[in-house]
């Protein structure tokens, strides 16, 4: 395997079996601050493409091992959309996959921005962008899928950081480096045996096999605003499971962004599938807690008092499952 970095030379990139005959590479640069994978924008004399390479660790946290085969999950996910007009229009097109080097070459969607800005207190939604979320998730959860990979190893990795690591009293992560007082605030939940028992049950459900194809990480950093509308990326956590998981994660970020509750109602006017409100709320509570006291922090505009209220709410939702 050729192990690429952001500093890899054009000569090394050109040695990969990815390019057309007589194609000349002009430049290569990082295509964004990806959490999981190396992502490069490569420009040639005829096109601009996105090169993604998965490695045996998490890019943002190299100390955390990760299954290198995860790039194949993303490939399979996008391949399912080839005959679906809406889903294919919201996703990058696959150009070529190189299994030997765990590289996926994708359509360049342009210089888009993710939706991390929604956490800012003055954020205002473009209503068409917002409706794209519900239209996409509605179509995704309607897709009839057979033989999608179980993605067991990625689910195990995610399970650790959703249901276990944030609730360890001694996990080596000092939350006061994020916000003074957050470490003490977290201890009540890390010592809460009732909460941990409920999370264990929810975690077992997450690890089980379901019947609906899920994005698996449906939050603002996976939504890309481009000149051609909203696109949805970074699908290596996709799996067949409960549609309530995608919904719960999404609604948790609505709460973390302090969005008007009416927007969730607007979302559900377009989303047409049945779901268990208790299960959605349990996943919602889990996602709030792991984002506030786990390692996967967000650029939130929340006071310590705001976080205390959210954590209290999240606990109640998890226990009510």
C-alpha positions in Angstrom: 0.0 0.0 0.0 1.2 3.5 -0.9 0.7 5.6 2.2 -0.2 9.1 1.2 -0.1 12.3 3.2 -1.1 15.9 2.5 2.5 16.5 1.6 2.8 13.6 -0.9 4.5 14.6 -4.2 2.7 14.8 -7.5 5.1 12.2 -8.7 4.0 9.7 -6.0 0.3 10.5 -6.7 0.9 10.1 -10.5 2.3 6.6 -9.8 -1.1 5.4 -8.7 -3.3 3.6 -11.2 -6.1 6.3 -11.1 -5.4 8.5 -14.0 -6.3 8.7 -17.7 -3.8 8.2 -20.4 -1.7 11.4 -20.9 -3.3 13.0 -17.8 -0.9 15.5 -16.1 -1.2 16.3 -12.4 -1.0 20.0 -11.7 -1.6 20.3 -7.9 -2.7 18.6 -4.8 -4.0 20.1 -1.5 -6.0 19.1 1.5 -9.7 19.1 0.7 -10.9 19.8 4.3 -10.4 18.8 7.9 -11.7 15.2 7.6 -12.0 13.3 10.9 -11.6 9.8 9.5 -9.7 9.8 6.3 -7.0 11.6 4.2 -8.9 13.7 1.7 -7.1 15.5 -1.1 -8.2 17.7 -4.0 -6.1 16.8 -7.0 -6.2 19.0 -10.1 -5.0 17.8 -13.5 -4.8 19.2 -17.0 -8.4 17.9 -17.6 -10.3 17.8 -14.3 -10.4 18.3 -10.5 -11.1 15.2 -8.3 -11.3 14.2 -4.7 -9.0 11.5 -3.5 -9.9 9.7 -0.3 -7.6 7.2 1.4 -8.5 5.2 4.5 -5.8 4.1 6.9 -5.6 1.8 9.9 -6.3 4.7 12.3 -8.6 7.7 12.7 -7.0 10.7 10.9 -8.0 13.3 13.6 -7.0 10.9 16.5 -4.1 8.7 15.2 -4.0 6.9 18.5 -7.4 5.4 17.8 -7.3 2.3 15.5 -9.9 2.0 12.7 -10.7 -0.6 10.1 -8.9 0.3 6.9 -11.6 -1.4 4.8 -14.1 1.4 5.7 -13.6 3.1 2.4 -15.4 0.1 0.7 -18.5 1.0 2.8 -18.5 4.4 1.3 -18.1 3.0 -2.2 -21.0 0.5 -1.7 -23.2 3.3 -0.3 -22.7 5.6 -3.3 -23.1 2.7 -5.8 -26.6 2.0 -4.4 -27.7 5.5 -5.6 -26.9 5.2 -9.3 -30.5 4.7 -10.3 -32.1 7.0 -7.7 -32.5 10.5 -9.1 -32.7 12.4 -5.8 -30.0 10.4 -3.8 -27.6 10.4 -6.7 -28.0 14.2 -7.2 -27.1 14.7 -3.5 -24.0 12.6 -3.5 -20.5 12.7 -5.2 -20.1 10.4 -8.2 -17.6 7.5 -7.9 -14.9 7.7 -10.5 -12.7 4.8 -9.6 -11.8 2.6 -6.6 -8.3 1.3 -6.0 -8.6 -1.6 -3.5 -4.9 -2.2 -3.1 -4.3 1.3 -1.7 -7.7 1.8 -0.1 -8.3 4.8 -2.3 -11.6 6.2 -3.6 -11.6 8.8 -6.4 -14.7 10.9 -6.3 -16.3 13.8 -8.2 -15.1 17.2 -6.9 -18.2 19.0 -5.6 -16.4 22.3 -5.5 -15.4 24.6 -2.7 -18.3 23.8 -0.5 -18.7 24.4 3.2 -20.1 22.1 5.8 -22.9 23.2 8.2 -21.0 23.6 11.4 -22.1 27.2 11.4 -25.5 26.1 12.6 -24.2 26.1 16.1 -23.6 29.9 16.0 -26.4 31.8 17.8 -27.1 34.1 14.9 -27.4 31.3 12.2 -30.3 31.5 9.8 -31.3 28.6 7.6 -31.9 28.8 3.9 -35.2 27.0 3.8 -34.2 25.0 0.6 -31.0 23.8 2.4 -33.1 22.7 5.4 -35.6 20.9 3.3 -32.8 19.0 1.6 -32.1 17.3 4.9 -35.6 15.8 5.1 -35.8 15.0 1.4 -32.5 13.1 1.5 -33.2 11.2 4.7 -36.7 10.4 3.5 -35.4 8.9 0.3 -32.5 7.1 1.9 -34.8 5.4 4.4 -37.1 4.4 1.6 -34.4 2.6 -0.4 -34.8 -1.1 -0.7 -31.5 -2.6 0.0 -30.2 -6.2 0.2 -26.7 -7.5 0.9 -25.3 -4.3 2.3 -22.1 -5.0 4.4 -22.8 -5.3 8.1 -19.9 -2.9 8.8 -19.4 -4.6 12.1 -15.9 -3.2 12.8 -16.9 0.4 12.2 -20.0 0.0 14.3 -17.8 -1.4 17.1 -15.5 1.6 16.8 -18.5 4.0 16.9 -20.1 2.1 19.7 -17.1 2.7 21.9 -17.4 6.5 21.5 -21.1 6.7 21.6 -21.9 4.5 24.5 -18.8 3.8 26.6 -15.9 6.2 26.4 -17.8 9.4 27.4 -19.1 7.6 30.5 -15.7 6.4 31.8 -14.7 8.3 35.0 -11.0 7.9 34.1 -10.7 8.1 30.3 -7.7 10.4 30.1 -9.7 13.3 28.5 -9.9 16.4 30.8 -13.1 18.2 29.8 -11.9 21.3 31.5 -9.6 21.9 28.5 -12.8 22.3 26.5 -14.7 24.4 29.1 -13.8 25.0 32.8 -16.2 23.2 35.0 -17.3 20.7 32.4 -15.2 17.9 34.0 -17.0 18.2 37.3 -20.3 18.5 35.6 -19.7 15.2 33.7 -18.9 13.2 36.8 -22.6 12.8 37.9 -23.3 11.0 34.6 -20.1 9.0 34.6 -21.1 7.6 38.0 -24.7 7.1 37.2 -25.3 3.3 37.1 -28.9 3.6 36.1 -27.9 5.7 33.1 -25.1 3.3 32.1 -27.5 0.3 32.2 -29.9 2.1 29.9 -27.0 3.0 27.6 -25.8 -0.6 27.5 -29.3 -1.7 26.3 -29.4 1.0 23.7 -25.8 0.1 22.6 -26.8 -3.5 22.1 -29.6 -2.4 19.8 -27.2 -0.2 17.9 -24.9 -3.1 17.3 -27.8 -5.3 16.0 -28.8 -5.7 12.4 -31.8 -3.7 11.1 -33.7 -3.3 7.9 -33.1 0.3 6.9 -30.0 1.7 5.2 -28.7 4.5 7.4 -26.1 7.2 6.8 -24.8 6.4 10.2 -23.2 9.9 10.9 -25.9 12.3 9.9 -24.7 15.6 11.4 -23.7 19.0 10.1 -20.1 18.1 9.2 -21.4 15.5 6.8 -23.6 18.0 5.0 -21.9 20.1 2.3 -23.3 23.3 0.9 -22.2 23.7 -2.7 -23.1 25.9 -5.7 -25.3 23.0 -6.8 -27.2 22.4 -3.6 -26.6 20.4 -0.4 -24.6 17.2 -0.8 -24.1 14.4 1.8 -20.7 12.9 2.3 -18.5 10.8 4.7 -20.6 7.7 4.7 -18.1 5.1 6.1 -20.4 4.6 9.2 -23.4 3.5 7.0 -25.2 0.3 8.1 -28.5 -1.4 8.1 -30.3 -0.5 11.4 -33.0 1.5 13.0 -34.1 4.6 11.1 -34.5 6.2 14.6 -30.7 6.3 14.9 -30.3 8.8 12.0 -33.3 10.8 13.3 -32.0 10.9 16.8 -28.5 12.0 15.8 -30.0 14.7 13.6 -32.4 16.0 16.2 -29.6 16.0 18.8 -27.7 18.5 16.7 -30.9 20.6 16.4 -30.9 20.7 20.2 -27.1 21.4 20.4 -27.6 24.3 18.0 -30.5 25.6 20.1 -32.7 25.6 17.0 -36.3 26.6 17.1 -38.4 23.4 17.9 -40.7 24.3 15.0 -37.9 23.3 12.6 -38.0 19.7 13.8 -41.8 19.8 13.1 -41.1 21.2 9.6 -38.6 18.4 9.0 -41.2 15.7 9.9 -43.7 17.2 7.5 -41.5 15.9 4.6 -40.1 12.8 6.3 -42.8 10.2 5.7 -41.7 7.1 7.6 -43.1 5.7 10.8 -40.8 5.6 13.8 -40.7 5.1 17.6 -40.5 8.5 19.3 -39.1 6.9 22.4 -36.3 5.3 20.5 -35.6 8.5 18.5 -35.4 10.3 21.8 -33.1 7.7 23.4 -30.6 8.0 20.5 -31.0 11.8 20.7 -30.1 11.8 24.3 -27.1 9.6 23.7 -25.8 11.9 20.9 -26.2 15.0 23.1 -24.2 13.4 25.9 -21.4 12.0 23.8 -21.0 15.3 22.1 -20.9 17.3 25.4 -18.7 14.9 27.5 -17.0 12.7 24.9 -13.9 13.2 22.7 -15.9 14.2 19.5 -16.4 17.9 20.5 -18.2 20.5 18.4 -17.8 24.3 17.9 -20.8 25.0 20.2 -22.0 28.3 21.5 -23.2 27.0 24.8 -22.6 28.1 28.4 -21.9 25.6 31.1 -25.4 26.2 32.4 -26.8 25.4 28.9 -24.8 22.1 28.8 -26.1 21.2 32.3 -29.7 21.6 31.1 -29.0 19.6 28.0 -27.3 16.8 29.9 -30.2 16.6 32.3 -32.7 16.4 29.4 -30.6 13.8 27.6 -30.5 11.5 30.7 -34.3 11.6 31.0 -34.7 10.7 27.3 -32.3 7.8 27.6 -34.0 6.4 30.7 -37.4 6.6 29.1 -36.6 4.3 26.2 
